[in-house]
Amino acid sequence: MQGDDARTSSVGTLAALILLSALKGADLQLLPSSFRAMEHEMGLKPHILGVMALCQGVACAVTGPIWGNLVDCGASRKLLLKVGAGLWGLCTFQLAFTSKVWEMLLLRLLNGAALSMLWPVVQSFIADLTTSKNVGQVCGKVHCAANFGQVIACLMVVPISEQEIMGLMGWRLALAVVGALSLSVVLFVELAVEEVARSWDSRRFGLLCELRKLAGFFRIRTFCVIVLQGVFGTIPAAAQSFTTMYFQYLSIGNSMCGLITAIRTVGDGIGGALGGYLGDVASSVSPRYGRTCVAMISVTAGSPFVYVVYMAIPREASLGVFFAGILFSMGLFTSWEVPGCLQPMMMNIVPKRHLSSAFSWDVAIVFASGNTLGPLLVGFIAQDVCTGERMMWVKMSDGLG
């Protein structure tokens, strides 16, 4: 009976983690899915939209170590889940009724700070619920859930983003719905999540303790490699938050743009689940190199797909279905490294009592760099460089004419 109770509690906890991951994925997708509508309704330029993505991403990264430190000190992870979900639900709901840029930037900052709670808490629970034989599969399920949330957001938000529904623009209504769902999931966490009571250790709490732990993490060579891979991988990933807007500029309809992005995200979710399974299989065959090989194959596959999507395929609206197929394949083969290698490896190299802080610092360094450079570069290049080149070609054409 005790075994049955343990299995029931672990299933309930995992279900709550999956649901929260799906809502986080939906919340993160709301902004890029609304770029075009916000540009039309509020007259926002691309670099302002990039700054909004920057605010949310950097806030998520910078505040992560605070949540990680609380987890490692013995704070109730169940309470942290409820507080974080409630805060990001309130911020997302308020964003639906805000029109001032400074208010949106502030709410994006607060939203990012609340969203950063989920990653260290989830990783701490996964470490408790798994063994080395199935850790990749569980990480893959959580990864897939986050992508499922993104898919729902793509399919629901992009087609209605520029329509008026019940007196609200579609993108605003979507924010209100996701915010309300996030608030309601707090009750599900209370009912479903079970955790063993832990004692609070105030000696491990504080900035100096975290900095000492960070210095210790950097003495682990594998940790350094994980961080570097994340930095270089996150920059293009963050820049691709403008992909939906790129397709809209190709005169592809909003519904088709949402479908293309959703199909790509479906591929990413399936690929994450597949990568977690492949990582477990490869680790059983070669404990030392198996997961690393899975990650290398996935990362190497990314460059050809990016070239094909943005350079090789003609920029024509009639090729929307072709774009969708390529992006699905891209997601399927380029999303193995995190659930298949990086997450399980981190759990192997870092002591369990410091695990949440390690994941938090990894995200802080990786996402701060990626979300700083990626969206800003795309926004400024699209507004200044590409606009300047377009004007130059127009002048040349007029001169030749």
N, C-alpha and C positions, 0 to 999 in steps of 0.2 A: 504493500500500500504506500509506503514511503517513496518507493521508486516511481509509482504512478503519479503521486503528488508532485514529485520533482520534475517529471516529464511534462505534466500539465502546466506547472509554473514556468518552465523554460519555453514551452510553446506560446503561452500568453505573452511572456516578455518579448520573444522574438517577433510575434505578431505586432506588438506595439512599436518596436523598433522599425519594422518594415513600413508600418503606416506613417510614422513620423518622417521616415526617409522619403516616402512618396510625397508627402505634403511639402517637405523642404524642397524637393525637386520641382514641384509645381510653383512654389513661391519664387525660386530662383529663375524660372523660365518666364515669369510674368513680365519682367522688364524688357528683355530682348524681344518678346512677342508683341510688345506694345510700342516699340521704338517709332514705327511709322505713324501710328495713330497719335502719339504724343507730339511728334514733329508737326503734324497737320493741325491738331487742335490748339496746341500751346505755342507753336512757332519755335520750338526748341531746335537748335543747331546740333549737328552730329557730335561736336566736342562736348556740349552740355550733357547729352545722353551718355557719352563716354565717362564724364565725371560722375554721373549718377552710379554707373556700374562700378567705377573706382571706389566711391564712398562705401557702397555695400560690401565690396570684396575686401577692401583694406580693413574696414571695421570688423568683418568676420575673422580676418586673419589676426589682427592685433589683440582682440579680446579672447581668442581661443585659449591662450595659456592661462588666463584667469580661471576659466571653467575647468581646464585640465588640472590646475593646482588644487581647486576645490575637491575634485574627484579623488586625487591622490592623497589628500589630507583626510579623507574619510567621510566627506559630506554625502548625504543621501542622494544617490543617483536618480532615484524615482522623483524626489523633490526637484532636482535640477531639470529633469525632463518636463515637469509640469510648469515650472517657472519660465523656462526658455520658450516652450510652445505657446504659453499664454502671452508672453511679451511680443513674440514675432506675429502672433495673430492680431494683437491690438495695433501694432504698427502697420501691418498690411491693410487692415480694415480702414484705418485713418487715411492711408494713402489714396483710397478711393474717393475721398471728398476734399482733397487738397489740390490747389491750383497754383500756389506760389512756389517758385523754384527753390527758395531757401528752405521752405518747410519740407519739400520733397527730399531735398538733400539730407536734412536732419533726420527725417524718418527712415531714409535708406541707411544712414549710419546706425541708428538704433536697431533697425531690422537685421542688419548684418551682425551686430553684436549679439543679438538673441539667437540667430541661426547658428552662430559658431558653437553654441552649447552642444549641438547634437553629435558632432564628430567625436570628441573625446569620450563622451558618455557611452555612445554606441560601441566604440572600440573596447572600452572597459567591460561592457556586458558580453561582447563577442568572445573576449578572452576567457570569460567565465563559462560560457555556454559551449565551447568547442574544444576539440583536440587537434593535434597536428594533422590528423587524417581528414578532417572535414572543415577546417578553418577557411580554406579558400572557397568552398561551396557556400558557406554561410555569408562570407563577405560578398560573394557574387550575388546572392539573393537580395541583400541590402542594397547593393549597387543597382541591381535591376529594378528594385522598387523606386529608387530615386529617379531613374530614367522613365519609369512608367508615369510618375507624377509629371515629368516634363512633357511626355507625350500628350497626356490629357490637357495640359495647359496649352500646348501648341494647337491641338485640334479644336479646342473650345475658344481660345482667346483671339488668335489671328483672324479667323473669319468674321468675328463680330466686333473686332477692336475699333472699327471706324463707323459702327452703326449705333443708333440711339435706341436703347431698350429701357422701358419704364422710366424715362426721363434722365437716364444716365448713359454716357458713352459706354460701349461694350467693354473696353479695357478697364474702365473704372468698376463696372459691375463684376468683372472677373476678380479684381482685387478684393472687393467686398466679400465675395463668395469664399475665396480661399482664406481670407482672414477669419470669417465665421467658422469655417471647418477647423482651422487650427485651434481656435478657442474651444470648440466642442471636443477635440481629441484629448484635452486635458482630463476629462472625465474617464475616457477609455484607459489612459495611462494609470489612473488611480485604481481602476478595477482589474487591469490585466497584468501589470508589472509586479513581479515579486523579486525581492533582493534580500540577501542576508545582511542583518544589521552590522554596521561597521563602526569602529570607535574613531572619534575625531582626534587627530594628532596635530596640535597647534604648532609644534616645532617644525613641521614641514610646510607651514603656510607663510606666504610672503614673497616679495619680489626677489630678495637676495637668495632665497632657497631655489627659486626657479632659475635664476641666472647660473647658480652653481650646477644645477642639474643640466642646463643647456651646455655648459662647458664640458661636463662629463659626456653628454651625448656626442659632442663633436670629437671626442677621443675614440669613438667607435667608427671605424672606417666605413663600414656598411651603412651607417646612418648618414654619413657625409655623401655617399653615392646616391642614396635614396633622395636626399634633399636636392642635389644637383640635377638629377633626372627630373624631379618634379618642377624645378625652376624652368628648365628649358622646355618641358612639356606643357606647362601651364600658359606660357606666353601665347603660342598660337591657338590654344584652346580658348583662352579668354578673348582673343581677337575674333574668333569665329562666332561670338555672340551677335555679330552684325550680319551673319549669313542670311537670316530671314529678310532683313532690310535690303541686302544685296539682291536677292531674288525679286523683291518688290520693285527695285529700280530697273530690273530687266523686263518690267511690265508683265510679270507673272501674277495672276490674280491672288488675292489674299487667301482664299480657300486653298488654292494649290500650294501657296507658300507654306501655309500651316501644315498641309499634308506632307510636303517634302521634308520639313524640319522634323515632323513627328516620325516619319519613316526612318530618318537618320538616327533619331533617338531610340527607336525600337531596336535598330541594329546595334546601337551602343549598349542597350540594356541586355539583349541576348548575348552579345559579345562578352559583357562583364560576367554574366553567369557562366558562360562557356570558359572564359579565362580562369575563373575560380576553380572549376572542375579540372581543367588542363593542368593548372598549377599543382593541385593535389596529386594528380596522376604522375606528373613529371617529378614531383618531390619523392614519391614512393619509389620511382625508378632510380633517380639520382638525387639523394638528399642535399648534396653540395651544390650542384649546378642546375638541377631541373627547373626550379622556379625562375632562375635568371635567364635561362634559354627561352622560356615562354615569354618573358618580358621583352627580350631583345627582338624576337620575331615580330611582336606586336608593334613596338616602336619603329622598327625599320619599315614596316608596311605603311606607315603614315604619310611619308613624303610623296610617294607616287600618287596616292589618292588626292592629296591637296593640289598637286600640280594639275591633275586631270580636271578637277572641279573648277578651279579658278583660272586656268590658263589654256588647257587643251580643248575643252568643250566650247563651241561658239556661244556667244552671249545672246541667245534667242529664246523668246518666251515659249516657243513651240517645243522646246526640249525639256520641259519641266519633268516629264516622266523619266527621262534619261538621267537628269540630275538626281532624282529620288533614288533610282537604282544604284548609282555610284555612291551616294551618301550612305545608303543602307549597308553596302559592302564595306565602306570605310569604317562605319561604326562597329560592324561585326568583327573586323580583324584588328582594330587599333585600340581596343578597350580591355585588353587582357592584363596589362601590367599591374594595375592597382590591386584588384581582388586576387589575381593569380600569383603575384610576387611581392609587391611592396608592403601590403598590409600584413600578410603572414610573416614576412621577413622581419618586420618591425617587432612583431610579437615574440619572435625568437631571440632577438638581440638585446632587447631592453627588459630589465627586471619588471615584473608585473606591478610592483608598487609605484613605478614611475611611468607606466605605459601611457596613461592619459596625457601627461605632460609632454611626452615624446611626440605623440601624434599631433598635439596642439602646436608645438614649436615647428614641426614639419610643415603643417598647414600655414602657420604664420609667415614663415620664410618663403614658402613656395607661392602661396596665393598673393602675398603682398607684392612680390616681384611680378608675377604674371598678370594680376589685375591692375597693376600700375602701368606696365608697358603695353600690354595687349590692347585694351579698349582705347586708351589714349592715343596710341600710334595710329590705329585705324581711324579714329575720329578726326584727328588733325590732318592725316594724309588725305582722307576723303574730302575734307573741307578746303584745305589750302593747296596741297600738291596737285591732286587730281583736277580740282577746279581750275587751277592755273594752267595745267597742260591742256585742258579742254578749251579754254579761252585762246590759248596760243594756236591750237589747230583751227579754231574758227577764224581767227585773223588770217592765218595762212591760206585757208580756203577762200576767204573773201578777196585776198590779194591775187590768187590765181584766177578767180572768177573775173 
